[in-house]
Amino acid sequence: MFIQQLKNRKYFLGLLFFLLMINFNAFADNQKFGKVSLAEVQQKECAYYPDADAEYLISNGYLRILHRSADYFVHRRIKVYTDEGKNEATVKIMYYEPLNGQGENITSLKAICYNIENGELVKTKLSSADKFNERINEYYKEITFVVPNVKKGSVFEYSYVRNSKHLRYLSPWQIQFDLPVALTEFSYDIDANYLYKIYVTGNVYNIEDGKKAKDNWGFDSQRGTLKSEKVLPMPLEPYQPNTEDVLGKINFQLIKYFPTLEDFSSDYETLAKDLMKRERFGKLLNRKGILKALNLTIDAPTEENASLIYDYIQSKTAPSRFRNITSKLFGKKLLSKGTGSVTDINLTLVAALNEAGYDAHPVLLSTRGKGMPHPVFADIARFDYVIAGIKINDNWITCDASSNMPFGILPTKCLNAQGRVINKLGGEWLDVKKGKNASNAIVINAHIKDDTYTEEVNIRWSGYEAYSNINKIEEKGIDEFKEFLKKEFGEEIKDINIEHKGMDEPVNITFKYVKDISSEAPLYINPVKYGAKVENPFQRDLRFSGINMPYAFKDIVVYKLTYSDQWTFESPETKKVQMQDKKCSISYGTEKKDGFIQVISDLRFMETDFLTDEYDMLKTFYEAATSLNNEIIVGKKAK
Amino acid sequence: MKNFQLILIISALNFNVWATNKNSETVFDHTEITIHSVDEVIYERNYTVTILNKFEEDLNKVIVYYDKGNIIKELKAEVIPLQGKTKKYKKKDFEDWSADFSSVASDDRVLYLSVNQNNYPYTLKVSYLIEYKGSMFFPRWIPQRNRHHHVKEASLKINNLDGINLRFEHFNMNPPKKDSNGYTAFVNFVEPFEFEYYNQNGLDYFPTLYIIAENFSLYGNNGSFKSWQSYGEFQELLNQNSNNLSEQQIAELKKVASGQATVLEKIKAVYDYLQDNSRYVSVQLGVGGWQPQKAAFTHEKKYGDCKALSYYTQSILKVLDIDAYYTIIKAGKHDYHSISEKPNPYFNHVILTVPVKKDTIWLECTSQTNPCGYLSTFTSDRPALLVNGKNSELIYTKKYTEEENTLFTNSQINITDTEGIQVHINRTLSGIQLSESGLMHYNRLTAIEKKNQIDDLKTIKNFNINHFEVTDPTNEIVPKAQVNIKGEISNWFKSKSSRLFINLEEYFSEAELEFSKTEREKPVYIQYPFTKIDTIHIQHPANYVVEAGLKEINLDTPFGSYHVQQLENDTNQLSVIRKLVLLKGKYMPKEYKALKAFADEIEKNDQKKLVFKIE
């Protein structure tokens, strides 16, 4: 069946790779620029992905590194199937071109559109009126070209060369896109003076056995060709922030320049050691004078004092937009300006802590949405954020002074993947998600007296559940937050009281709900509510990427009902469901005595990351858990 | 089209009445506009604002827009922190960015400075001077930047050195006063506020002054805002030499509608041709921001922006002797009341008006997918300027009525002891109900996207869909489409249960009407009316007895009507019928209580459960 076919991920993600040692000029003749065939223009649909709006018939690249210069030759041939597909013919190429310093060049740009008119193949070339070049900001420019005469059925192709002298920061070769790719062939030819680590990332599966392809395929570091066919696109999916990671890519990472024996990071130890030697990173960490600038004297390296230093730096600095792994503005200068990058702020914090006698280090992160650092191949380009890590009594405390969070608590955006501690010894991995959780505890004391049903509710939000709500309370103000609660929990709730002391304390909320039940018979009560999970967030049948949640959570509801002997109640059964490996569980317990019913729902997610293969199980677990949380107790009154 | 500077970013649209949090406070703000001539206007602004907390996200940075016609001559800023030294910034300290990321090419740029501090309060002093080479777009004076901004006082002075005729439109403030040199305007103690539901019209909240030069200049082209007619004539003049189709191209285009008999059929053929032979690409350079590119260029290149594609379509229709008019409009779901009755330039889009016998149709020439003549919430039911030389006028685009925007749903629920619960849903959507559903272009999605979208739209809990189908929208001015879904409900833990609960809300279409506040300050706008009819048939085993059912509800109000009825027409079968009609209207705060009562009653009733006792 069709859906079964879709669910067969092997079919949909299959990528076929060959590793061949062939000459880079060996592209087949019909793959050359300008050699578009009549058959290609006549083609009506993408055979292996029939609904495609457009298809890359060819996505070829050739990277040549020679004499301190890298040339990236790009050639793409695109078939347009639908009106939407025509939009592919507006192409943007962003390139590095700082106002000061050496940038990249885009040269030899050409494009041709092919149509059939009166049975003949007609070519329309890109003219200068179709090309635009614009400065985006002080670092980047962008070329846009609009391929003319594109309609349904057209084939167009373009090619250009990107020249760069920044050999440490070569853009990866992208294999997978939001369109299907019929053929992608990529060759590289690297000057023997350079040593590059070449590896593949993304959801690349082997078509033969459906297993995920290994990343370290041992590509030749000098020369090679990678070819794959029928590469299918990847849909965007909820709970997977790192979309960029999901798409297949070939990465190039410079390790060594032989003439000077200059060693670039090849593994995480080397990367850490290298960073420690840099003027704008490691060398800053032992600078003195920040405590004095802060007007602070620290007597002993206690956790309390670390928190004090953190608070001082946090209150005196605010982050600017720019993110960079190295620091531009540090220490006293940063404190005086008040605005700096996240790196500026957190490196200043690390230096201040070191000055006060702490064992503090920068920790590199890749934030949610920016992908994950590779487990083996250290590439600084895959990090986008620096926080501070402090080791006290063998325990790591991590913090981000550019955020508004209290000491020791990271903002949610940082909870993505492992962080890398940077120190002279080579550093270590740090699980920044460890111990991070959100908790929602709801206690409902209900009773029936005469014709009135009353609930007295007490909610306690802790951890990340508290942080996000405290931000909301502070932003909206208490009155507006109460209004927000009414919208969430029902307009009838009253006597709302909100208690929150600070970011590191739980939020306590109490309110009352009263209902006249004189006309209600029978009485149906849903005991699990007020923010407990009653909806399954996983509605889709299909899943292609893994699931990455920022933190673990638990939802506990305790519902107690006391009633007079006029009433009889039926309650649901006690159940417990858990996912394999106890990654998540729910226990739903009921207890009934004379004039008393108690329901306890305890839902826990111990893990934050799930594999694609675990999706079905997770979805089923959630269905079961939310079914339990939707159970109803039924009360009847004696006549 | 271009929108002139001072782009207000209106954030989250929430509640009202409570004392709204104050994030920033202007203590001084003076703007001076000196008009030397229609070609030379100097704009000078000095302001001092205190940032009170971390939630201020606009005023904690300095953003000044410019383009080739508007040059920033002076710019400086000072940051005065709570403690410590004042920091001074000059023009060279600002970052220079492109201000328009949606266009392929644009002159719009911005100078940007982030002065974010984390120690509150701190104060920011900014002054700048811009030289405008034209007067078509005077900056609108809107001293309150966002809803959490408090303005102690702000003043405006216009030095009208050339004595040109100026016209003003003022909202939520006093009109400007005339003095010897020109005009002055002043506001003080402008309080923070909250946007209220069903009213996102900035002109209802912010003190705003439109400054309109009766005779203006744009890149050396002179025009007039004396009347809509004169503004239309100006646009006509900008357009006049753009139809340069060659004889050969005209001959080619003559074939587009060959074989079509009626005017409407010809228009449809032209629209099809346009959709097949063009695509939207935005290019906004110089006067090209207001002038369409030449028709022959569009024909040849097969791309253009809203101006180019509308103008090109007009040119094709002309080849076929069908009159059509270039029509300037303010597009956007919530922008239906942004253009006032008096001539002003605050439009952002162009469509085409084609008068047809009995009816007039409008063509959205940038869409590759719209049925011919369909406008959606983007441009329907609002004023627009029809450009037709001396006959230019303000017109109103098509309004879709509650009879045209409909959602009819038929759900068949079969409950059996052996096979669980089977559900079959048949739904017909039309007009704005169709385009807002996200299903208009469903069949253009890929197989994976289709399945994902159907799953994402599910409202029934634990519903596993095993068959789904959506028809293509009909090619009509009010398009229709049908949805057919079959599936089953996984019935967790219900096997031993003695009851079956059916949450009717999961089967009812969305009421789209919800008010949580008890008070109201601004009018309520219901712009897109509708009729929704849900019919639910439930077939159940004989041992299922209804323990709790529905009472009949009949609500007829000036805002619309709501009817619910439960029918037990056969053994082991019952039906629920719900009909909801929401009318178009603008309601003043005094009518709010009744409107809210109507909404609350719907919400309360929609949440009812149908309970079967299994005996």
Interface residues (C-beta under 8 A of the other chain):
Chain A: F2 I3 L6 F12 Y49 P50 D51 A52 D53 T82 D83 E84 K86 N87 A89 T90 A129 D130 F132 E134 R135 I136 N137 E138 T144 V146 P148 N149 V150 K151 K152 P233 P235 Q314 S315 K316 T317 A318 P319 S320 R321 S336 K337 G338 T339 N404 E474 E475 K476 G477 D479 E480 E483 F484 K486 K487 E491 P522 Y524 E535 N536 Q539 R540 D541 L542 E570 P572 E573 K575 E623 A624 T626 S627 L628 N630 E631 I632 V634
Chain B: N14 F15 W18 A19 T20 N21 N53 K54 F55 V79 P81 G84 K85 K87 E95 D96 W97 S98 V104 A105 S106 S114 V115 N116 Q117 N118 N119 Y122 E194 Q275 D276 N277 R279 Y280 V281 V283 F297 E300 K301 K302 Y303 Q368 T369 R444 L445 T446 A447 I448 E449 K450 K451 N452 D455 D456 K458 K461 N462 N464 I465 N466 S490 W492 F493 K496 S497 S498 R499 F501 S516 K517 E547 A548 D600 K609 V611
